[in-house]
Every structure is written in C-alpha cells, then in structure tokens.
Amino acid sequence: MSAASLRIIGDPILHQAGILFPVLPTIDELTELERQIAIAREVLITAGGLGIAANQCADIAKPYRFIIVGVYHEIKTHVARTKQRYPDLIFPQARLILNPQVINESETMQVFRHACLSIPSGLRAEIITPKTITLSYLTLESGHLRTCEEIYIDLAAVILQHELNHINAGLTYFDRCLMALSAEDRKVLAQILDEAVSHIGHIPSSESNRQGMKSHANQPPSYHCMVSVDASGRSVLHPDVLKHVLAAHPHIITCLGLQQRLRFIEANYFH
C-alpha cells in the first residue's frame, strides 16, 4: 500500500464529516458508493486495520458517510496484520455501516488504548467511550440498501465509536484526547510538538521518513501510551513517552498534523 492510500492527520478531508448517502440513490450514486467501498475495503485489509472510515482513504475525493468496522476473518493476511497490532484480542467480523446514527449510548463507560491508521507513529492513547452503543444505519446487499438497527458492546463498541468519530465528526482519537486533557497538559504537549517540528524540519522529508521506517525494520511494531486515564477518570499526558515516540518515528507530516490539530482544538473548543 502506498503512503498516498491513507489520509494523514491534518488533511482537510479527513477532518470533515462524510457526505450523507441519498435514501433514494441514482444508479450513478450506487456505482460510486460501490467504488468507494471497494477502495476502503482494500485499504483496511492492506493496512491491517480494525476499521476504516471513507474519509481516511486518499483515493476517495468526496467520501460518502460510511465506515467498515471489524476484521475480514476469511482473509488470513488481514487477521495476521491485526494480530501484529493487538495480539491478544479477537475482533468482530467486518461490516459495512452507511449513514450511521447513534440511537442510544450506555452510561457505563470503558477505557481502551486507541491507535489510528491516519496517525503513523508508535502512539496510542487511552480514551473513555460507552460500553454499549445502539446504532441505526444502512447497509448494501446485492446492490440494494437495507436499514439495520444493532447493539454494539465491549470491544465492538470501541471500534465503532472510533470510526464514528472519523466519519460523523471528522475527529481522530488525538482530537478526543486533546478535549479531555487539562490546559497544563495541552501546554506541555504544544511545547513538545513545536520542538519536534522544529527538529524534524531540518531533516529532508525523505530522510525523515526513511528513519521512521528504519525504526520498524528490525523489530516488531512497538506502541506506547502517551495519554492514560487515571483511577478518577482524568486523562493524563505522559511527556516522556511522547518525546520518545516522536524521536523514534521522525515523520514530519504526522508531527505537523498533530501540531495543527492541537491549535485547532485550542482555538475552537477552549476559547
């Protein structure tokens, strides 16, 4: 899979909600939807993701509002790649979800360490999300739309919420982290990202990306939690972890995207 197959944090289309698909579509609209689904499916499998949103796919210029949640268990390479990232977990079968609408969320919450295909790095962060989500959506079967209502629980609800953030709101897990962090932690985060961008900016982009790939070449993927949730439910930044990961993965596009999103959240949610 080429780097261009995925939109990276900071990409304007990644941070826009998908376009609602018409309830009474034309043949051309159905054909375009099927084309977009095929692209998203291929990106999901190749990247070894647990879910994908249409607006994450760089080859979709005007993404419809759909996600694919879960793993294609009939495709061994997809299962193997997800096991590399989450070796101890079993994920639900992949399912197409079009025009998703949340009907209900449980008051009971759960914590999970999120990563994202659109944030290339070794970063993860703990996010609090509902333990149960009731969802209404459309799916496509043999060229026909069908309305579904389903309850997602535990791990399936985690993956669902992650992708809903992407497609319904244009938000990544990093955006959700920023909203939960204290002003002091956001200030520390801004300083770290400013320093990282300044440092990596002196390295040619191709060399920066080669260094990032080299860090993965001789060892299995390594993930580090930059934000955790403490016993009181408060999100806490771990500056040393973040610095370590950014140094080990000198990816200028990722660092610029993280910096941009921090500035956006500060300007639009805290001012």
Residue frames relative to the residue before (quaternion, step in Angstrom):
aa qw qx qy qz dx dy dz
M 1.0000 0.0000 0.0000 0.0000 0.00 0.00 0.00
S 0.3847 -0.7218 0.5246 0.2361 3.57 -0.83 0.94
A 0.6359 -0.5392 0.3872 0.3936 3.55 -1.24 0.49
A 0.6364 0.5628 -0.3246 0.4159 3.57 1.16 -0.65
S 0.5296 0.6623 -0.4075 0.3389 3.61 1.21 -0.27
L 0.7585 0.3026 -0.1628 0.5537 3.58 1.16 -0.58
R 0.3863 -0.6693 0.5769 0.2645 3.54 -1.09 0.73
I 0.2862 -0.7689 0.5563 0.1322 3.56 -0.96 0.95
I 0.6784 -0.5033 0.3486 0.4061 3.56 -1.14 0.70
G 0.7048 0.3810 -0.3300 0.4991 3.54 -0.84 1.08
D 0.5459 0.6041 -0.3982 0.4225 3.59 1.23 -0.39
P 0.5083 -0.6914 0.4106 0.3083 3.65 -0.68 1.02
I 0.6742 0.4916 -0.3165 0.4513 3.62 0.91 -0.81
L 0.5907 0.5645 -0.3628 0.4480 3.60 1.10 -0.65
H 0.7573 0.3805 -0.1908 0.4953 3.57 1.06 -0.75
Q 0.5830 0.4863 -0.4063 0.5085 3.55 1.17 0.76
A 0.5312 -0.6070 0.4795 0.3458 3.58 -1.12 0.64
G 0.5495 -0.6054 0.4635 0.3415 3.55 -1.17 0.58
I 0.5544 -0.6077 0.4619 0.3317 3.56 -1.27 0.46
L 0.4709 -0.6695 0.4925 0.2957 3.59 -0.81 0.97
F 0.3646 -0.7281 0.5388 0.2159 3.56 -0.91 0.95
P 0.5241 -0.6622 0.4272 0.3230 3.64 -0.86 0.90
V 0.4999 -0.6499 0.4860 0.3026 3.57 -1.05 0.79
L 0.7550 0.2092 -0.1297 0.6078 3.58 1.16 -0.66
P 0.0419 -0.8637 0.5023 0.0046 3.59 0.41 1.21
T 0.4806 -0.6088 0.5408 0.3254 3.52 -1.33 0.38
I 0.6703 -0.4673 0.3715 0.4409 3.57 -1.30 0.16
D 0.6411 0.5274 -0.3249 0.4530 3.58 1.00 -0.81
E 0.6569 0.5067 -0.3127 0.4626 3.59 0.98 -0.80
L 0.6412 0.5057 -0.3219 0.4791 3.60 1.02 -0.75
T 0.6370 0.5287 -0.3232 0.4585 3.57 0.99 -0.83
E 0.6643 0.4955 -0.2981 0.4736 3.57 0.98 -0.88
L 0.6226 0.5309 -0.3415 0.4625 3.58 1.01 -0.77
E 0.6653 0.4991 -0.3097 0.4609 3.60 0.87 -0.90
R 0.6240 0.5290 -0.3370 0.4661 3.59 1.06 -0.72
Q 0.6686 0.4960 -0.3000 0.4657 3.58 0.93 -0.91
I 0.6306 0.5324 -0.3369 0.4531 3.60 0.97 -0.80
A 0.6476 0.5240 -0.3181 0.4526 3.59 0.95 -0.89
I 0.6415 0.5122 -0.3203 0.4729 3.59 1.01 -0.81
A 0.6790 0.4962 -0.2956 0.4531 3.59 0.84 -1.00
R 0.6321 0.5365 -0.3282 0.4527 3.58 0.98 -0.82
E 0.6749 0.4961 -0.2951 0.4597 3.57 0.91 -0.92
V 0.6457 0.5101 -0.3204 0.4692 3.59 0.97 -0.83
L 0.6457 0.5353 -0.3175 0.4424 3.58 0.93 -0.90
I 0.6924 0.4756 -0.2792 0.4652 3.57 0.85 -0.99
T 0.6876 0.5005 -0.2894 0.4393 3.58 0.82 -0.99
A 0.7136 0.4465 -0.2471 0.4799 3.55 1.02 -0.86
G 0.3899 -0.7287 0.4797 0.2948 3.58 1.20 -0.33
G 0.3243 0.7770 -0.4789 0.2485 3.55 1.10 0.72
L 0.4748 -0.6529 0.5158 0.2866 3.53 -1.35 0.31
G 0.7746 -0.0357 0.0246 0.6310 3.54 1.32 -0.23
I 0.1023 -0.7846 0.6090 0.0557 3.54 -1.23 0.41
A 0.2296 -0.7349 0.6201 0.1506 3.55 -1.16 0.67
A 0.6144 -0.5888 0.3744 0.3684 3.57 -1.04 0.77
N 0.6957 0.4866 -0.2888 0.4425 3.59 0.99 -0.78
Q 0.5478 0.5739 -0.4126 0.4475 3.60 1.27 0.18
C 0.6540 0.5523 -0.2993 0.4215 3.57 1.20 -0.49
A 0.3930 -0.7675 0.4603 0.2112 3.57 -0.50 1.21
D 0.6727 0.4992 -0.3014 0.4554 3.59 1.14 -0.50
I 0.6217 0.4679 -0.3544 0.5187 3.59 1.28 0.22
A 0.2727 -0.8117 0.4982 0.1368 3.57 -0.30 1.27
K 0.7918 0.1214 -0.0397 0.5972 3.59 1.02 -0.85
P 0.1208 -0.8651 0.4832 0.0597 3.57 0.44 1.24
Y 0.3902 -0.6718 0.5786 0.2483 3.52 -1.08 0.82
R 0.5735 -0.6130 0.4262 0.3373 3.55 -1.27 0.39
F 0.4140 0.6810 -0.5146 0.3164 3.57 0.17 1.30
I 0.1451 -0.7518 0.6376 0.0846 3.50 -1.34 0.49
I 0.2158 -0.6979 0.6507 0.2073 3.53 -1.34 0.25
V 0.1064 -0.8155 0.5688 0.0037 3.55 -0.66 1.15
G 0.7577 0.3655 -0.2821 0.4613 3.56 -0.82 1.02
V 0.5309 -0.6274 0.4953 0.2813 3.53 -1.40 -0.16
Y 0.3952 -0.6794 0.5610 0.2599 3.58 -1.08 0.73
H 0.2199 -0.8341 0.4940 0.1092 3.57 0.08 1.31
E 0.6152 0.5448 -0.3521 0.4480 3.59 1.21 -0.37
I 0.6736 0.4361 -0.2877 0.5228 3.60 1.28 -0.17
K 0.3645 -0.7937 0.4448 0.1986 3.57 -0.16 1.30
T 0.6444 0.5272 -0.3374 0.4394 3.59 0.98 -0.76
H 0.6331 0.5218 -0.3408 0.4592 3.59 1.04 -0.68
V 0.6447 0.5125 -0.3169 0.4704 3.56 0.95 -0.88
A 0.6660 0.5181 -0.3076 0.4398 3.59 0.89 -0.94
R 0.6784 0.4935 -0.2991 0.4547 3.58 0.94 -0.85
T 0.6480 0.4911 -0.3333 0.4774 3.61 1.00 -0.66
K 0.6207 0.5454 -0.3413 0.4481 3.58 1.09 -0.66
Q 0.5821 0.5714 -0.3728 0.4423 3.59 1.14 -0.56
R 0.7283 0.4328 -0.2322 0.4779 3.56 0.99 -0.86
Y 0.7919 0.0779 -0.0139 0.6055 3.58 1.03 -0.81
P 0.1269 -0.8745 0.4622 0.0745 3.61 0.49 1.19
D 0.7538 0.4270 -0.2210 0.4479 3.61 1.04 -0.62
L 0.6658 0.5212 -0.2922 0.4469 3.59 1.26 0.01
I 0.2580 -0.7304 0.6120 0.1591 3.54 -1.25 0.59
F 0.2026 -0.8270 0.5209 0.0609 3.55 -0.69 1.12
P 0.5909 -0.5978 0.4072 0.3573 3.59 -1.16 0.56
Q 0.6187 -0.5295 0.4291 0.3907 3.57 -1.29 0.37
A 0.5630 -0.6294 0.4254 0.3255 3.56 -0.99 0.88
R 0.0051 -0.7992 0.5987 -0.0533 3.54 -1.00 0.92
L 0.3900 -0.7075 0.5455 0.2233 3.56 -1.04 0.88
I 0.0367 -0.7886 0.6132 -0.0277 3.57 -0.87 1.04
L 0.0655 -0.8201 0.5671 -0.0379 3.56 -0.50 1.29
N 0.8424 0.0377 -0.0772 0.5320 3.59 -0.98 0.92
P 0.0895 0.8488 -0.5174 0.0610 3.63 0.79 0.95
Q 0.0397 -0.7704 0.6363 0.0078 3.54 -1.13 0.82
V 0.3330 -0.7388 0.5512 0.1988 3.57 -0.76 1.03
I 0.2599 -0.7746 0.5634 0.1229 3.56 -0.78 1.10
N 0.7992 -0.0918 0.1043 0.5848 3.54 0.99 -0.88
E 0.1174 -0.7592 0.6357 0.0758 3.54 -1.23 0.64
S 0.4895 -0.6725 0.4708 0.2941 3.55 -1.01 0.80
E 0.5032 -0.6166 0.5051 0.3338 3.54 -1.23 0.47
T 0.5928 0.5428 -0.3574 0.4757 3.57 1.21 -0.47
M 0.1652 -0.8154 0.5529 0.0473 3.55 -0.79 1.06
Q 0.1734 -0.7643 0.6097 0.1183 3.56 -1.31 0.23
V 0.3258 -0.7328 0.5694 0.1806 3.55 -1.24 0.56
F 0.0590 0.7882 -0.6091 0.0648 3.56 -0.95 0.92
R 0.4310 -0.6872 0.5248 0.2581 3.55 -1.15 0.69
H 0.1705 -0.8232 0.5394 0.0478 3.55 -0.38 1.28
A 0.0469 -0.7139 0.6951 0.0707 3.49 -1.34 0.59
C 0.1992 -0.7928 0.5654 0.1099 3.59 -1.21 0.15
L 0.5038 -0.6540 0.4805 0.2959 3.56 -1.00 0.88
S 0.6945 0.4748 -0.2693 0.4687 3.59 1.14 -0.59
I 0.6777 0.3648 -0.2956 0.5659 3.58 1.31 0.25
P 0.1299 -0.8304 0.5376 0.0682 3.62 0.33 1.23
S 0.4395 0.6421 -0.5132 0.3623 3.57 -0.56 1.20
G 0.5354 -0.5893 0.4709 0.3798 3.54 -1.28 -0.24
L 0.4202 0.7497 -0.4307 0.2753 3.56 1.25 0.35
R 0.0457 0.7245 -0.6876 -0.0155 3.48 -1.31 0.66
A 0.0756 -0.7880 0.6093 0.0457 3.54 -1.27 0.37
E 0.4358 -0.6887 0.5169 0.2618 3.53 -1.05 0.80
I 0.0515 -0.7823 0.6204 -0.0222 3.53 -0.91 1.06
I 0.3301 -0.7175 0.5773 0.2069 3.57 -1.11 0.74
T 0.0811 0.7905 -0.6004 0.0905 3.57 -0.77 1.07
P 0.6559 -0.5230 0.3529 0.4144 3.61 -1.18 0.37
K 0.4848 -0.6684 0.4870 0.2845 3.57 -1.09 0.72
T 0.7836 0.1399 -0.0700 0.6013 3.57 1.20 -0.58
I 0.0345 -0.7823 0.6218 -0.0109 3.58 -0.97 0.93
T 0.1811 -0.7503 0.6261 0.1103 3.55 -0.94 0.94
L 0.0800 -0.8396 0.5351 -0.0486 3.54 -0.63 1.21
S 0.1684 -0.7234 0.6591 0.1185 3.53 -1.22 0.73
Y 0.1544 0.7964 -0.5689 0.1350 3.58 -0.89 0.90
L 0.4223 -0.6406 0.5627 0.3076 3.53 -1.39 0.03
T 0.0672 -0.7556 0.6439 0.0997 3.53 -1.21 0.44
L 0.3861 -0.7226 0.5341 0.2088 3.56 -1.24 0.42
E 0.0497 0.7945 -0.5996 0.0826 3.57 -0.70 1.14
S 0.8419 -0.0970 0.0161 0.5306 3.57 -0.64 1.19
G 0.7384 -0.4412 0.2226 0.4588 3.56 0.95 0.91
H 0.6746 0.4614 -0.2863 0.5000 3.58 1.30 0.05
L 0.4105 -0.7037 0.5280 0.2401 3.56 -1.08 0.79
R 0.0518 -0.7850 0.6173 0.0095 3.54 -1.04 0.83
T 0.3713 -0.7276 0.5365 0.2120 3.57 -0.97 0.91
C 0.0580 -0.8031 0.5930 -0.0081 3.56 -0.92 0.96
E 0.0793 -0.7402 0.6610 0.0939 3.51 -1.31 0.43
E 0.0534 0.8273 -0.5464 0.1192 3.55 -0.70 1.07
I 0.3141 -0.7212 0.5870 0.1914 3.54 -1.23 0.59
Y 0.1395 -0.7758 0.6132 0.0511 3.55 -0.85 1.04
I 0.0475 -0.8140 0.5788 -0.0122 3.56 -0.85 0.97
D 0.8463 0.1926 -0.1429 0.4757 3.53 -1.35 0.45
L 0.8563 -0.0488 0.0355 0.5130 3.60 -0.86 -0.94
A 0.6198 0.5413 -0.3491 0.4483 3.60 1.01 -0.73
A 0.6468 0.5118 -0.3153 0.4693 3.59 1.06 -0.74
V 0.6022 0.5557 -0.3497 0.4541 3.59 1.08 -0.68
I 0.6877 0.4743 -0.2826 0.4715 3.57 0.80 -1.04
L 0.6330 0.5426 -0.3230 0.4479 3.56 0.97 -0.89
Q 0.6825 0.4914 -0.2968 0.4524 3.60 0.80 -1.00
H 0.6100 0.5593 -0.3415 0.4456 3.58 1.03 -0.79
E 0.7246 0.4308 -0.2451 0.4789 3.57 0.85 -0.99
L 0.5948 0.5535 -0.3638 0.4554 3.60 1.10 -0.60
N 0.6036 0.5513 -0.3519 0.4559 3.58 1.04 -0.75
H 0.6421 0.5272 -0.3116 0.4612 3.57 0.99 -0.88
I 0.8239 0.3469 -0.1604 0.4186 3.54 0.41 -1.27
N 0.7199 0.4278 -0.2620 0.4796 3.62 1.05 -0.64
A 0.8198 0.2246 -0.0866 0.5196 3.59 1.12 -0.60
G 0.4156 -0.7199 0.4682 0.2997 3.61 1.20 -0.22
L 0.5257 0.6410 -0.3918 0.3992 3.57 1.19 0.58
T 0.2880 -0.7234 0.5996 0.1850 3.56 -1.15 0.72
Y 0.6773 -0.4525 0.3575 0.4568 3.57 -1.27 0.08
F 0.5889 0.5777 -0.3676 0.4293 3.61 1.13 -0.61
D 0.6269 0.5245 -0.3327 0.4702 3.59 1.00 -0.78
R 0.6609 0.5037 -0.3065 0.4643 3.58 0.93 -0.87
C 0.6058 0.5444 -0.3460 0.4657 3.59 1.08 -0.70
L 0.6659 0.5251 -0.3076 0.4315 3.55 0.84 -1.00
M 0.6546 0.5211 -0.3098 0.4516 3.57 1.01 -0.82
A 0.7135 0.4569 -0.2476 0.4699 3.58 1.16 -0.62
L 0.6067 0.5862 -0.3549 0.4029 3.60 1.19 -0.44
S 0.5457 -0.5947 0.4768 0.3482 3.55 -1.23 0.48
A 0.6564 -0.5019 0.3873 0.4090 3.56 -1.29 0.36
E 0.6354 0.5377 -0.3262 0.4480 3.59 1.03 -0.78
D 0.6713 0.4866 -0.2986 0.4726 3.58 0.94 -0.89
R 0.6368 0.5218 -0.3348 0.4584 3.60 1.01 -0.75
K 0.6229 0.5352 -0.3355 0.4616 3.59 1.09 -0.69
V 0.6456 0.5034 -0.3108 0.4829 3.58 0.98 -0.86
L 0.6390 0.5339 -0.3132 0.4567 3.56 0.98 -0.90
A 0.6428 0.5282 -0.3201 0.4530 3.59 0.95 -0.87
Q 0.6512 0.5169 -0.3137 0.4586 3.58 0.97 -0.84
I 0.6584 0.5090 -0.3105 0.4595 3.58 0.95 -0.87
L 0.6814 0.4841 -0.2930 0.4643 3.59 0.91 -0.90
D 0.6208 0.5361 -0.3428 0.4580 3.59 1.02 -0.75
E 0.6658 0.4941 -0.2976 0.4734 3.57 0.96 -0.88
A 0.6522 0.5222 -0.3161 0.4494 3.58 0.97 -0.86
V 0.6651 0.4948 -0.3032 0.4700 3.57 0.92 -0.90
S 0.6414 0.5259 -0.3205 0.4575 3.58 0.98 -0.84
H 0.6867 0.4821 -0.2826 0.4649 3.59 0.94 -0.91
I 0.7147 0.4489 -0.2702 0.4634 3.56 0.76 -1.04
G 0.5828 0.6089 -0.3636 0.3967 3.56 1.15 -0.59
H 0.6502 0.5008 -0.3133 0.4779 3.58 1.24 -0.36
I 0.6274 0.4837 -0.3332 0.5113 3.57 1.33 -0.07
P 0.5042 -0.6344 0.4699 0.3501 3.66 -0.81 0.86
S 0.6118 -0.6108 0.3569 0.3539 3.57 -0.93 0.92
S 0.6686 0.4999 -0.3150 0.4514 3.60 0.89 -0.89
E 0.6486 0.5041 -0.3143 0.4759 3.59 1.04 -0.78
S 0.6127 0.5514 -0.3370 0.4549 3.58 1.05 -0.79
N 0.6971 0.4646 -0.2769 0.4707 3.56 0.87 -0.95
R 0.6139 0.5368 -0.3534 0.4583 3.59 1.10 -0.66
Q 0.6368 0.5179 -0.3280 0.4677 3.57 1.00 -0.81
G 0.6427 0.5287 -0.3199 0.4528 3.57 1.00 -0.83
M 0.6785 0.4745 -0.2914 0.4791 3.56 0.99 -0.86
K 0.6127 0.5656 -0.3488 0.4278 3.59 1.06 -0.74
S 0.6328 0.5494 -0.3377 0.4286 3.58 1.02 -0.71
H 0.6948 0.4369 -0.2733 0.5017 3.58 1.24 -0.43
A 0.5519 0.6954 -0.3760 0.2654 3.56 1.16 -0.66
N 0.8085 0.3097 -0.1394 0.4806 3.58 0.87 -0.90
Q 0.7573 0.2810 -0.1869 0.5591 3.56 1.21 0.28
P 0.5786 -0.5774 0.4248 0.3891 3.60 -1.13 0.46
P 0.6764 -0.4916 0.3343 0.4348 3.61 -1.20 0.41
S 0.1320 -0.7824 0.6061 0.0542 3.53 -1.01 0.86
Y 0.0902 -0.8129 0.5752 0.0101 3.57 -0.77 1.04
H 0.1202 -0.8034 0.5831 0.0079 3.52 -0.99 0.92
C 0.3892 -0.7490 0.4995 0.1950 3.55 -0.92 0.96
M 0.1987 -0.8172 0.5333 0.0916 3.58 -0.41 1.23
V 0.7658 0.1738 -0.1183 0.6077 3.59 1.25 -0.40
S 0.0557 -0.7898 0.6105 0.0184 3.57 -0.87 0.96
V 0.3755 -0.6863 0.5718 0.2471 3.54 -1.33 0.31
D 0.3048 -0.7837 0.5120 0.1756 3.58 -0.59 1.10
A 0.7625 -0.4090 0.2560 0.4309 3.56 -1.32 0.08
S 0.6871 0.4662 -0.2795 0.4821 3.59 1.16 -0.52
G 0.5699 -0.6141 0.3733 0.3984 3.59 1.30 0.00
R 0.5064 0.6513 -0.4164 0.3819 3.59 1.27 0.24
S 0.3871 -0.7090 0.5417 0.2325 3.58 -0.98 0.88
V 0.0886 -0.8120 0.5766 -0.0188 3.56 -0.84 1.08
L 0.3408 -0.7365 0.5531 0.1882 3.57 -0.87 1.01
H 0.1913 -0.7526 0.6190 0.1174 3.58 -1.13 0.76
P 0.2769 -0.8262 0.4649 0.1566 3.60 0.12 1.29
D 0.6575 0.5243 -0.3247 0.4328 3.59 0.91 -0.86
V 0.6280 0.5254 -0.3328 0.4677 3.58 1.04 -0.76
L 0.6601 0.5118 -0.3082 0.4553 3.58 0.88 -0.94
K 0.6511 0.5133 -0.3185 0.4595 3.59 0.90 -0.90
H 0.6478 0.5297 -0.3155 0.4474 3.58 0.95 -0.90
V 0.6874 0.4849 -0.2891 0.4569 3.58 0.86 -0.96
L 0.6681 0.4941 -0.3137 0.4594 3.60 0.89 -0.84
A 0.6408 0.5080 -0.3242 0.4755 3.58 1.10 -0.64
A 0.6903 0.4775 -0.2711 0.4712 3.58 1.03 -0.80
H 0.7655 0.2360 -0.1272 0.5849 3.59 1.21 -0.53
P 0.0186 -0.8458 0.5331 -0.0012 3.63 0.40 1.17
H 0.1687 0.7928 -0.5487 0.2047 3.55 0.44 1.30
I 0.3281 -0.8028 0.4618 0.1860 3.57 -0.12 1.31
I 0.6410 0.5299 -0.3397 0.4392 3.62 0.98 -0.79
T 0.6387 0.5154 -0.3237 0.4708 3.58 1.00 -0.81
C 0.6775 0.4982 -0.3025 0.4486 3.60 0.82 -0.96
L 0.6517 0.5045 -0.3133 0.4718 3.58 0.98 -0.82
G 0.6505 0.5214 -0.3108 0.4564 3.57 1.03 -0.80
L 0.6380 0.5120 -0.3194 0.4783 3.58 0.98 -0.83
Q 0.6520 0.5164 -0.3061 0.4632 3.56 0.95 -0.90
Q 0.6586 0.5176 -0.3049 0.4532 3.59 0.93 -0.90
R 0.6833 0.4867 -0.2963 0.4566 3.57 0.90 -0.91
L 0.6063 0.5422 -0.3565 0.4597 3.60 1.05 -0.68
R 0.6699 0.4888 -0.2992 0.4720 3.57 0.92 -0.89
F 0.6386 0.5310 -0.3246 0.4526 3.60 1.02 -0.78
I 0.6762 0.4880 -0.2953 0.4662 3.58 0.88 -0.96
E 0.6251 0.5363 -0.3371 0.4560 3.58 0.98 -0.82
A 0.7191 0.4654 -0.2554 0.4483 3.57 0.85 -0.99
N 0.7873 0.3740 -0.1733 0.4586 3.59 0.97 -0.81
Y 0.7700 0.3406 -0.1921 0.5041 3.60 1.16 -0.39
F 0.7884 0.3116 -0.1543 0.5075 3.58 1.14 -0.49
H 0.6857 0.4129 -0.2954 0.5216 3.60 1.22 0.31
